[in-house]
Each structure stands twice: as structure tokens, then as C-alpha cells.
Amino acid sequence: MTQAPQRYAYGPDPSQWAELYLPAQRSRQGVAVVIHGGFWRARYTAELGAPLARDLAAHGVPAWNLEYRRLGNGGGWPETFDDVAHGIDALRAAAADHELDLGHVVALGHSAGGQLAVWAAGRAGLPAAAEGGTDPVAVTGVVSQSGLLNLAEAQRLGLSNHAVTALLGADVARADPLAAVPLAVPVYAVHARDDDDVPAAQSRSYVDAVAAAGGTAAYVEVPGDHYALIDVTTEAWAVCRELVLANLPRA
């Protein structure tokens, strides 16, 4: 059994919080940060990430289910990104309470959450004056689940009623994962074979660019549709879970 999640606020807004799911017995050092998707829109909430965090905790991994402001409730640029940065950095408070190892932090993000997870993993390389560049908790690996990893192309395609433009305006490069390759950490771009929401080229083009730049990334195809990746009963989720486990050392 896992313990009931403990909520930590990292700001005054109702969407500025994360919940820590602790396992009854830890099998891995470090923490998994779960970042939900929904094309950055307010109607999609951290409830999407809760089953994943609960399942990771059941497999011995402390999990941090992160909520943040989104389009329609105060999000956009830079607010959404400020929240993701501050929400991950709030792990320091939880670490002090529960002796968490912040030397190993894997970010797991679905859809738009995949983009946010990859952006967060690049914070350590940002100037201090940049959004998210101040004293970050370092992300040491990313598992992207059908992530939006090529924002310029997603904008060109007008995915989800032009969600990229709504989030970032014309300047997508400031948060485009493809514009920041290679990262110093591995990225696993898991993509659902029958995904009709996010084209597989979003993951493939990112992995190809990382490889060309000398970085570490892998494309992993799994069965199912876009939502199979966040259904804890599916093979698609099992693959994602095993990638998280593989990137955290044994306790």
C-alpha cells in the first residue's frame, strides 16, 4: 500500500501545488516528477497524473504529481513555465520532510507535459536571468509520453486549435525542445502507435535532432492510442514505468 498523498503549495494560486506520493517501501532512490498534459489548457488537471504517481509509488518510487497554471486560468508564457520550475524546486521542502534523494529526478510528462518535462530538464543550462534559470533542482532524465517536442511544427500544423500559439505567441523557440538540443540528460520519447492527437513525428524529429547533435535520446513505440500512455492497466504505461525505474538507482 502507498500512503495518502501529501500536498505542498509552492505559490498562492489554487493551481500552484504538487502532491507527494510515498511508497510503503522504497525500491529506488530519487523522485519521479509527473507532469500532466492537455495542450496546456485549464480544463485538464493533475487528476490525469494522479494514477501514474500512485502506481509509481506502488512500485517503490516517490512520485511528485505537479499542478500548474494553464491556458484559461492564468497560464501561458511565462506563467506556466514559472510554475513548472517552482513546482519542481518545491521538492526541496518535501525532501527535507521525507529524506528524498534529489540527486536523481526523472520527469515523466504526457503530451504537453512531455514538452514541459523536456523544458525543465534543460533548466540547468539556462542563464540565471532566463525563465526557470535560477537555482534549479536538476532533472536527470526524461520520459516523454507522446510529447509535443517540436513546437514549431506543432504550430505549423495548428494542433489542438492552435494551442502552441495560444501558449507562446509567435516566439515558440524560447520553449521548443527541438531548439534546445542536445540536453545533458537522456530523453526517452515514448509514442503511442495509434496516436491521433500528437503525430509520431513530434517524437521522431526530436530524437533525430538529438542524435545529430551528439546527445542521448531514444524513440520507443508502444501499442495503443494517446491515452493508453496514462492508463495504468496498459502495456504502454508499463513501458513508461520501467523506463522511469531504469533511470533511478536501486535503494
C-alpha positions as CSV (number, residue, x, y, z in Angstrom):
1,M,0.0,0.0,0.0
2,T,1.0,3.6,-0.6
3,Q,0.4,6.4,1.8
4,A,-2.1,9.1,1.2
5,P,-0.6,11.9,-0.9
6,Q,0.7,15.0,0.9
7,R,0.1,18.4,-0.7
8,Y,2.7,21.1,-0.9
9,A,1.8,24.6,-2.1
10,Y,4.5,26.5,-4.0
11,G,2.6,29.7,-4.5
12,P,-0.7,31.4,-3.7
13,D,-2.7,30.5,-6.8
14,P,-5.1,27.5,-6.4
15,S,-3.2,25.7,-9.2
16,Q,0.2,26.1,-7.6
17,W,0.7,22.8,-5.8
18,A,2.1,19.3,-6.0
19,E,1.2,16.1,-4.2
20,L,3.9,13.7,-2.9
21,Y,3.1,10.0,-3.2
22,L,5.3,8.0,-0.9
23,P,5.8,4.2,-1.2
24,A,5.4,1.9,1.7
25,Q,8.9,0.7,0.9
26,R,11.3,2.4,-1.4
27,S,12.9,0.3,-4.1
28,R,14.5,3.3,-5.9
29,Q,16.5,6.3,-4.9
30,G,15.3,9.7,-6.2
31,V,11.9,11.0,-7.3
32,A,9.7,10.8,-10.3
33,V,8.0,14.2,-11.2
34,V,4.7,13.6,-13.0
35,I,3.6,16.4,-15.3
36,H,0.2,16.1,-16.9
37,G,-0.8,17.1,-20.4
38,G,-3.9,18.6,-22.0
39,F,-2.4,21.0,-24.5
40,W,-1.7,23.4,-21.6
41,R,-5.4,24.1,-21.1
42,A,-7.1,24.7,-17.8
43,R,-9.8,22.0,-18.2
44,Y,-7.1,19.3,-18.0
45,T,-5.8,18.9,-14.4
46,A,-3.4,17.0,-12.3
47,E,-6.1,14.3,-11.8
48,L,-4.6,12.9,-15.0
49,G,-1.3,12.4,-13.3
50,A,-2.6,11.0,-10.0
51,P,-3.0,7.4,-11.1
52,L,0.6,7.4,-12.6
53,A,2.0,8.8,-9.4
54,R,0.1,6.3,-7.3
55,D,1.3,3.4,-9.5
56,L,4.9,4.6,-9.3
57,A,4.7,4.8,-5.5
58,A,3.3,1.2,-5.5
59,H,6.4,0.2,-7.3
60,G,8.7,1.8,-4.8
61,V,9.2,5.3,-6.3
62,P,8.4,8.5,-4.5
63,A,6.3,10.5,-7.0
64,W,5.6,14.2,-7.2
65,N,2.3,15.0,-9.1
66,L,2.6,18.6,-10.3
67,E,-0.2,21.0,-11.0
68,Y,0.4,24.4,-12.7
69,R,-1.4,27.3,-14.2
70,R,-2.7,26.7,-17.7
71,L,-4.4,28.5,-20.6
72,G,-7.7,29.8,-19.2
73,N,-6.6,30.0,-15.5
74,G,-3.6,32.4,-15.6
75,G,-1.2,30.2,-17.6
76,G,0.8,30.9,-20.7
77,W,4.2,32.4,-21.1
78,P,5.9,32.8,-18.7
79,E,3.4,31.8,-16.0
80,T,3.1,28.1,-16.9
81,F,6.9,27.7,-17.1
82,D,7.4,29.6,-13.9
83,D,5.1,27.2,-12.2
84,V,6.7,24.1,-13.5
85,A,10.1,25.5,-12.4
86,H,8.9,26.5,-9.0
87,G,6.9,23.3,-8.6
88,I,9.9,21.1,-9.2
89,D,12.1,23.2,-7.0
90,A,9.5,22.8,-4.2
91,L,10.8,19.3,-4.0
92,R,13.4,20.7,-1.6
93,A,10.7,21.2,1.1
94,A,9.4,17.7,0.6
95,A,13.0,16.3,0.6
96,A,13.6,17.9,4.0
97,D,10.5,16.3,5.4
98,H,10.9,12.8,3.9
99,E,14.7,12.4,3.2
100,L,14.2,12.3,-0.5
101,D,17.2,11.9,-2.8
102,L,17.2,14.9,-5.2
103,G,20.3,13.8,-6.9
104,H,18.1,11.6,-9.1
105,V,15.0,13.2,-10.5
106,V,13.2,11.8,-13.5
107,A,10.5,13.9,-15.2
108,L,7.6,12.0,-16.7
109,G,5.3,14.1,-18.9
110,H,2.4,13.2,-21.1
111,S,1.6,15.2,-24.3
112,A,2.0,18.9,-23.4
113,G,3.5,17.6,-20.1
114,G,6.2,16.0,-22.2
115,Q,7.2,19.4,-23.6
116,L,7.3,20.8,-20.1
117,A,9.3,17.9,-18.8
118,V,12.0,18.4,-21.5
119,W,12.0,22.1,-21.0
120,A,12.5,21.5,-17.2
121,A,15.4,19.2,-17.9
122,G,17.2,22.0,-19.8
123,R,16.9,24.5,-16.9
124,A,20.4,23.7,-15.6
125,G,21.9,25.0,-18.8
126,L,19.9,28.3,-18.8
127,P,21.4,31.6,-17.8
128,A,20.3,32.7,-14.3
129,A,18.3,35.6,-15.7
130,A,16.2,33.3,-18.0
131,E,12.8,31.9,-17.1
132,G,13.5,28.9,-14.9
133,G,17.2,29.5,-14.7
134,T,17.6,30.3,-11.0
135,D,19.0,27.5,-8.8
136,P,17.0,24.7,-10.3
137,V,16.5,21.2,-8.9
138,A,18.3,19.3,-11.6
139,V,16.2,16.8,-13.7
140,T,18.5,13.8,-14.5
141,G,16.3,12.1,-17.1
142,V,13.0,12.5,-19.0
143,V,10.3,10.0,-20.1
144,S,8.1,11.8,-22.6
145,Q,4.8,10.2,-23.4
146,S,3.7,11.2,-26.9
147,G,5.2,14.6,-26.1
148,L,5.0,17.8,-28.1
149,L,8.7,18.0,-28.7
150,N,8.7,20.0,-32.0
151,L,6.7,23.1,-31.2
152,A,7.5,24.9,-34.5
153,E,6.0,22.0,-36.4
154,A,3.1,21.7,-34.0
155,Q,2.4,25.4,-34.5
156,R,2.6,25.0,-38.3
157,L,0.0,22.1,-38.1
158,G,-2.2,24.1,-35.8
159,L,-2.5,21.2,-33.4
160,S,-5.5,21.3,-31.0
161,N,-6.9,24.6,-32.4
162,H,-3.5,26.4,-32.4
163,A,-2.7,25.6,-28.8
164,V,1.1,26.4,-29.3
165,T,0.3,29.9,-30.5
166,A,-2.1,30.4,-27.6
167,L,0.7,29.4,-25.2
168,L,3.7,31.1,-26.6
169,G,2.6,33.6,-29.3
170,A,4.9,33.8,-32.3
171,D,8.1,33.1,-30.4
172,V,8.0,29.3,-29.9
173,A,11.8,28.9,-29.9
174,R,12.0,30.1,-26.3
175,A,10.3,26.9,-25.1
176,D,10.7,24.5,-28.1
177,P,12.5,21.3,-27.1
178,L,13.9,21.0,-30.6
179,A,15.5,24.4,-30.3
180,A,17.5,23.3,-27.2
181,V,19.1,20.0,-28.3
182,P,21.1,18.3,-27.0
183,L,20.3,18.2,-23.3
184,A,22.9,16.9,-20.9
185,V,20.5,14.1,-19.7
186,P,18.8,11.2,-21.6
187,V,15.3,11.6,-23.1
188,Y,13.1,8.7,-23.9
189,A,10.5,9.7,-26.4
190,V,7.7,7.1,-25.9
191,H,5.0,7.4,-28.5
192,A,1.7,5.5,-28.9
193,R,1.4,3.7,-32.3
194,D,-2.2,4.7,-32.9
195,D,-1.9,8.3,-31.5
196,D,-4.3,10.6,-33.4
197,D,-3.7,13.6,-31.1
198,V,0.0,14.1,-31.3
199,P,1.8,12.9,-34.5
200,A,4.7,10.5,-34.0
201,A,6.9,12.9,-36.0
202,Q,6.8,15.1,-32.8
203,S,8.9,12.4,-31.1
204,R,10.9,11.1,-34.1
205,S,12.1,14.5,-35.2
206,Y,13.3,15.4,-31.7
207,V,15.2,12.1,-31.3
208,D,16.8,12.5,-34.7
209,A,17.9,16.0,-33.8
210,V,19.4,14.9,-30.5
211,A,21.3,12.1,-32.2
212,A,22.6,14.5,-34.8
213,A,23.8,16.9,-32.1
214,G,25.6,14.1,-30.2
215,G,23.1,13.8,-27.3
216,T,21.3,10.8,-25.8
217,A,17.7,10.1,-26.8
218,A,15.6,7.1,-27.9
219,Y,12.4,6.7,-29.7
220,V,10.2,4.0,-28.1
221,E,7.0,3.0,-29.8
222,V,4.2,1.4,-27.8
223,P,0.8,0.0,-28.6
224,G,-2.4,1.9,-28.1
225,D,-3.7,5.4,-28.5
226,H,-2.8,8.8,-26.9
227,Y,-4.5,7.9,-23.6
228,A,-3.1,4.4,-23.3
229,L,0.1,6.0,-22.1
230,I,-1.7,7.2,-18.9
231,D,-3.9,4.1,-18.4
232,V,-2.0,2.2,-15.7
233,T,-3.6,-1.1,-16.9
234,T,-1.9,-1.0,-20.3
235,E,1.4,-2.2,-21.8
236,A,2.1,1.3,-22.9
237,W,2.1,2.6,-19.3
238,A,4.2,-0.5,-18.2
239,V,6.9,0.5,-20.7
240,C,6.9,4.1,-19.3
241,R,7.1,2.9,-15.8
242,E,10.0,0.6,-16.5
243,L,11.9,3.5,-18.1
244,V,11.4,5.6,-15.0
245,L,12.6,2.8,-12.8
246,A,15.6,2.1,-15.0
247,N,16.7,5.7,-14.6
248,L,16.6,5.7,-10.8
249,P,19.2,3.7,-8.9
250,R,18.1,1.0,-6.6
251,A,17.6,1.9,-3.0
